[in-house]
Each structure stands twice: as C-alpha cells, then as structure tokens.
C-alpha cells in the first residue's frame, strides 16, 4: 500500500512526536508498505502565521496516495478520501489551554477569530476521516469533549525498548527532553532550592526558546544552585539518553496535562527508574502511581521537594519503585504489529 505519514514540522524542534513519526514510517516499511514521511510546516508566532500554516495543509493534495495517517495539527487538515488520523494532540492553545498561562494566542478579536477558525477546521477534518485513533485516553476525552468525535485509543510503542538498561541508582535526578514552559523544568529547578537532600538535578534537552533556558539559569543563580544543577541545553542523542537514564536515581517528568503516557515515562520505567511527576500531568498518570512506580507531587516547588527527598533517602526504595514501573509498562503490551494492523486494516 502507498502510505503517507503526515506530521507537523517546526524548524529545529524535535521531540516525542517526531520520534514517533520516524518510527511509524520505519515500521510500515518493514511490513512492505511504500511509505513516505511528509512534514507539514507550522509557524505559530502569530495568528496570521498559524492561519497560513492551516491553509498550506488544507490545500495539499495527494491523489496518488492510498492512505494518509496524520498525527497533529495542522497535518490532519490535509484532505484525502482515505484519511486515518492517529491523533497525538490538536492545537491545545485554543482548547483546554485557552484561558491559562499556556494559551499563547492573544486575547484579541484576531485571536478569538483564529480560535473559532481552528475549531471549525478541526470539525471538518475529523468528519472526513475514515476512522480516528488517539494516542491515549486523555486525547480521546479531549476530542470527544471539544469536538464531539469518538475515537479508539492506540498507545504508541517505543522504538527500541530493549536498549534501556538499569545501572546503579546514582546521585542525580534526571529531567530529559525538550525544555519548555509546558514541561516545567524551571519549577523542578525551584524545587531543588527547597530540597534538604544532597541529590543533584540534571536537565538535558533542547530549549524551545532562549527564554526558557534563561528562566532556569535565573533560578540557579537566585538560589546559588550551581553545584546541584547541571544543564545540558542541547539535543540529546539516543545513546546519551540511555546512559543518562541508566545512571539516574530517578527521572522527573512534569508536563502540563500531557497527551499520553510520555516516551520519557516509559523509557525511564523500562530502565527500572522511578518517575517523579505531578497530579496535573495528564496521561503520564496512567503509569506513574504515587508510592508504587514513582511519586506524584502537587505542582509546587515545596511538594516536589518533599518527593525529591524521599527519592534521595533510599536507593532500595528507588529500586523497588523502578521494578514496579517496568512491570506496568510491560503489562501494556505495546506492539507495533498491533498498531500497524489497526491503522491499515
């Protein structure tokens, strides 16, 4: 079958969605499908730029393709007679993030018009779909709540789960992945100022903007945490990621209402690392259970510090939590055979 996987492209930004798209293409090719990966550009610095990106997607025609599998906004706006979205998330700023500090879109008549335009375009695109899959129960609920469409949850498997290994539970807490306000690495740095333990923090990943890195640097300087927080503000290779996770005491992942369980969560647990998260982390809480596979804090520096101190207090407890986390991931039975069969059937 001739298949196109459609994903959104923001220059110089790479995260879990990009990794998923690359792996999906590779897995489809392994099974004999002629597959291309098409990246639909998204410029989102202004309402006009977003509207232009939507227009580019909505006018992209691919009549020679037998199946298109779009993953995110605005890729799923591409018209096709056999469109099967595997929805990772919509443009959340005009849905559940509207009216929050993460809204980004301006509260102006232009911003409100954009919001209504995206809602209408999404409804039209999902009506065109032959079937809709979502990557988690959280995404399924959002789609049903905001747009009224049903979907089937199809969890994303990891690309190479066997590569994650358990080493010694070291003396640092690891926060790995794209650095952004929505992932709250700055809050985690603030928590270190309240922690009474000697546990260090390593933050590794590309900053979404220079300002996000500056926020963390300001926290470090304000609380004189230079000896306790290490910044690696760049893209981290798979090899580096595996090494960093395998030597950590635990992994911290604090997204705001995450769309899925999060690659970081599952990767840490496969390496038998407990995960520190927050009670508003969304899909992450499918795997992170307080005192069972990690710790769940309130989204405050003080509450996070209490959990950090618990992780620091006992390597044996960290190992116990890590073992249970690995069991929970394995119980999900994540399978690319199942994903490909559902998307192409």
GIGIQUI-V461250 format. One record per backbone hydrogen bond with DSSP energy under -1.0 kcal/mol. CO is the residue of the C=O (numbers start at 1). NH is the residue of the N-H. Records with the same first field share a line. If there is no record, write none. Layout:
# GIGIQUI-V461250
CO->NH + NH
This chain:
# GIGIQUI-V461250
1->34
2->66 + 67
3->36
4->69
5->38
6->71
7->40
9->42
10->13
15->19
16->20
17->21
18->22
19->23
20->24
21->25
22->26
23->27
24->28
25->29
26->30
27->31
28->33
29->32
34->3
36->5
38->7
40->9
46->50
47->51
48->52
49->53
50->54
51->55
52->56
53->57
54->58
55->59
57->60
62->65
67->4
68->84
69->6
70->86
71->88
72->76
74->77
75->78
82->68
83->130
85->133
87->135
90->92
91->94
92->95 + 97
95->98
97->100
100->103
103->105
106->108
108->112
109->113
110->114
111->115
112->116
113->117
114->118
115->119
116->120
117->121
118->122
119->123
120->124
121->125
122->126
123->127
124->128
132->152
133->87
134->154
136->140
137->141
138->142
139->143
140->144
141->145
142->146
143->147 + 149
152->134
160->163
161->164
168->170
171->200
172->249
173->202
174->252
175->204
179->208
180->184
182->256
184->188
185->189
186->190
187->191
188->192
190->193
191->194 + 195
200->173
201->230
202->175
203->232
204->177
206->179
209->213
210->214
211->215
212->216
213->217
214->218
215->219
216->220
217->221
218->222
219->223
220->225
225->228 + 229
228->201
230->203
232->205 + 234
237->241
238->242
239->243
240->244
241->245
242->246
243->247
245->248
246->167
250->174
251->276
258->283
262->266
263->267
264->268
265->269
266->270
267->271
268->273
269->272
274->251
275->295
276->253
277->297
278->281
280->257
281->258 + 284
282->285
283->286
284->287 + 288
289->292 + 293 + 294
293->275
294->291
295->277
297->279
298->300
300->304
301->305
302->306
303->307
304->308
305->309
306->310
307->311
308->312
309->313
314->318
315->319
316->320
317->321
318->322
319->323
320->324
321->325
322->326
323->327
324->328
325->329
326->330
327->331
329->332
330->333
335->339
336->340
337->341
338->342
339->343
340->344
341->345
